[in-house]
Each structure stands twice: as C-alpha cells, then as structure tokens.
Amino acid sequence: MLTTEQLISLILGMLVMVLLVLVIRMEMRFRRFLKGGSGKDLESYIAWLGKMYKSLDEKHEGMLSSLTVIDNKLKKSVRGVHMLRFNPFQEAGSNQSFAIALVDENGDGLILSSLYSRERMSIFAKPIVKLESVHELSDEETQALEEAYGKIKK
C-alpha cells in the first residue's frame, strides 16, 4: 500500500506532467502566432496598428464634420418640385397655364405661375416662407405647393 507521502508525490508528479503538456501547447501556439518573426516584429506591428487606428479616427471625425455641413446645405436646397397644369378659363382654352412650386425642407422657396389666354400670357413669381406666402395663392398654386412639400417628406 502507498504511504501518504508516496500518494502526494504521485499526485504532484501527475500534476507536473499535465502542466508540462499545457506549457508545450502554449509554446506551440505562440510560435504559430509569431510565424518566424520575433517579439520586436510583433511590437512594431502593434505600434503600426495604433497609428493606423489614430489616422482612421481622425479621418472619421473629418467625415462627420463634412457630413454635417452637407446635411445643413441639403436642408436649404430645393428638394420639392411639382408642376401642375390647369385651365383657368373654363369656357375657352386648354391646359396651357401652370403652377410650379420649388421648396426646400424648411418649406421655403417660390411658386412660378403662368396664366395663358388667347390675348396674352402672364407669369407670376411668389416667394414662399415656411409654406406661407405674403401674396394670395390660387387653388392650383396651393395644390402645387402641397404636392412639392409632400415629396420631401416621403
């Protein structure tokens, strides 16, 4: 029968063997990780990755600021356009008259209207601020404005 000291020695011997196998496996993994390079190569590669990350971060910040500028400009650009042709004189003529609405995201812009009759043609321009005009809008102009602004909100 084994004495207590022999049993402890046997258990410690097996533990040393298991630890030795684990160390050998870790060494093999480490060698595969370096793939023939040295620790200096790995250190320089990590430093290079740090520089690349900093460079990408700076570029990302620049792109975000450019995107903000572009977004602000886009809000002020004409994005809603609608043209409506109509006949203002029911008894004569055809759909030669029109109303064109041009508005931005804030509802600012203008309406161009043309009234066509056989004797003459008149063109009107009405400024629009926040979907309102200081000049009275015809039903056709109001409809063109609503359609143009509705295209922005889709």
C-alpha positions as CSV (number, residue, x, y, z in Angstrom):
1,M,0.0,0.0,0.0
2,L,1.1,3.6,-0.7
3,T,2.0,5.8,2.1
4,T,0.7,9.3,2.3
5,E,4.0,10.8,1.2
6,Q,4.1,8.5,-1.9
7,L,0.5,9.3,-2.8
8,I,1.2,13.1,-2.6
9,S,4.3,12.6,-4.7
10,L,2.3,10.6,-7.3
11,I,-0.4,13.3,-7.5
12,L,2.2,16.1,-7.7
13,G,4.0,14.1,-10.4
14,M,0.8,13.8,-12.5
15,L,0.1,17.5,-12.0
16,V,3.6,18.4,-13.2
17,M,3.0,16.2,-16.3
18,V,-0.3,17.9,-17.1
19,L,1.2,21.4,-16.6
20,L,4.1,20.4,-18.8
21,V,1.7,19.4,-21.6
22,L,-0.2,22.7,-21.3
23,V,3.1,24.7,-21.4
24,I,4.2,22.8,-24.6
25,R,0.8,23.5,-26.2
26,M,1.0,27.2,-25.3
27,E,4.6,27.4,-26.7
28,M,3.4,25.9,-30.0
29,R,0.5,28.4,-30.2
30,F,2.9,31.3,-29.5
31,R,5.3,30.1,-32.2
32,R,2.4,29.8,-34.7
33,F,1.4,33.4,-33.7
34,L,4.8,34.8,-34.4
35,K,5.3,32.7,-37.6
36,G,9.0,33.1,-37.7
37,G,9.0,36.7,-36.6
38,S,10.5,38.0,-33.4
39,G,8.9,39.8,-30.5
40,K,10.3,43.1,-32.0
41,D,8.3,42.5,-35.2
42,L,5.1,41.9,-33.2
43,E,5.8,45.1,-31.2
44,S,6.3,47.2,-34.3
45,Y,3.2,45.7,-35.9
46,I,1.1,46.7,-32.8
47,A,2.6,50.2,-32.9
48,W,1.7,50.4,-36.6
49,L,-1.8,49.3,-35.9
50,G,-2.1,52.0,-33.2
51,K,-1.0,54.7,-35.7
52,M,-3.5,53.4,-38.3
53,Y,-6.3,53.5,-35.7
54,K,-5.4,57.1,-34.8
55,S,-5.4,58.0,-38.5
56,L,-8.7,56.4,-39.1
57,D,-10.2,58.1,-36.1
58,E,-9.1,61.5,-37.4
59,K,-10.5,60.7,-40.9
60,H,-13.8,59.6,-39.3
61,E,-14.0,62.9,-37.4
62,G,-13.4,64.8,-40.6
63,M,-16.0,62.9,-42.5
64,L,-18.5,63.5,-39.7
65,S,-17.9,67.2,-39.8
66,S,-18.2,67.2,-43.7
67,L,-21.4,65.2,-43.4
68,T,-22.9,67.8,-41.0
69,V,-22.0,70.6,-43.5
70,I,-23.5,68.7,-46.4
71,D,-26.7,67.9,-44.4
72,N,-27.2,71.6,-43.5
73,K,-26.7,72.5,-47.1
74,L,-29.1,69.8,-48.2
75,K,-31.8,71.2,-45.9
76,K,-31.6,74.5,-47.7
77,S,-31.6,73.1,-51.2
78,V,-34.7,72.8,-53.4
79,R,-35.9,69.2,-53.0
80,G,-39.6,69.5,-53.5
81,V,-40.6,70.3,-57.1
82,H,-44.1,69.9,-58.5
83,M,-45.7,71.3,-61.7
84,L,-49.5,71.5,-62.1
85,R,-51.1,72.3,-65.5
86,F,-54.6,73.7,-65.5
87,N,-57.2,75.7,-67.5
88,P,-58.1,79.0,-65.7
89,F,-60.8,79.8,-68.2
90,Q,-63.4,77.0,-68.3
91,E,-65.2,78.3,-71.3
92,A,-62.2,78.5,-73.6
93,G,-58.7,77.3,-73.9
94,S,-56.9,74.2,-72.7
95,N,-54.4,73.3,-70.0
96,Q,-51.7,75.8,-71.1
97,S,-51.5,77.5,-67.7
98,F,-49.3,76.1,-65.0
99,A,-48.1,76.5,-61.4
100,I,-44.6,75.3,-60.4
101,A,-43.7,75.0,-56.7
102,L,-40.0,74.8,-55.7
103,V,-39.4,74.3,-51.9
104,D,-36.7,73.2,-49.5
105,E,-37.0,71.1,-46.4
106,N,-38.0,74.2,-44.3
107,G,-40.9,75.0,-46.6
108,D,-39.0,78.0,-48.2
109,G,-38.9,78.6,-51.9
110,L,-41.1,80.1,-54.6
111,I,-44.1,79.4,-56.9
112,L,-44.0,80.3,-60.5
113,S,-47.4,80.6,-62.2
114,S,-48.4,81.2,-65.7
115,L,-51.9,82.2,-66.9
116,Y,-52.4,81.7,-70.6
117,S,-55.2,83.2,-72.7
118,R,-55.5,83.8,-76.4
119,E,-54.8,87.5,-75.9
120,R,-51.9,87.3,-73.6
121,M,-49.8,85.3,-71.2
122,S,-48.9,86.4,-67.7
123,I,-46.2,85.0,-65.4
124,F,-46.1,85.5,-61.6
125,A,-43.5,84.6,-59.0
126,K,-44.5,84.4,-55.4
127,P,-42.0,83.8,-52.6
128,I,-42.7,81.1,-50.0
129,V,-41.5,81.2,-46.4
130,K,-42.4,78.3,-44.1
131,L,-45.1,77.1,-46.6
132,E,-46.8,80.6,-46.5
133,S,-46.8,83.5,-49.0
134,V,-47.5,87.1,-48.4
135,H,-49.4,87.0,-51.7
136,E,-52.6,85.2,-52.0
137,L,-52.2,81.8,-53.6
138,S,-54.7,80.3,-56.1
139,D,-56.1,76.8,-55.5
140,E,-53.7,75.4,-58.2
141,E,-50.7,77.1,-56.6
142,T,-51.7,75.8,-53.1
143,Q,-52.0,72.3,-54.6
144,A,-48.6,72.5,-56.3
145,L,-47.0,73.7,-53.0
146,E,-48.6,70.9,-51.0
147,E,-47.5,68.3,-53.6
148,A,-43.9,69.6,-53.8
149,Y,-43.5,69.7,-50.0
150,G,-45.1,66.2,-49.7
151,K,-42.3,64.8,-52.0
152,I,-39.7,65.9,-49.4
153,K,-41.4,64.2,-46.5
154,K,-41.6,60.8,-48.2
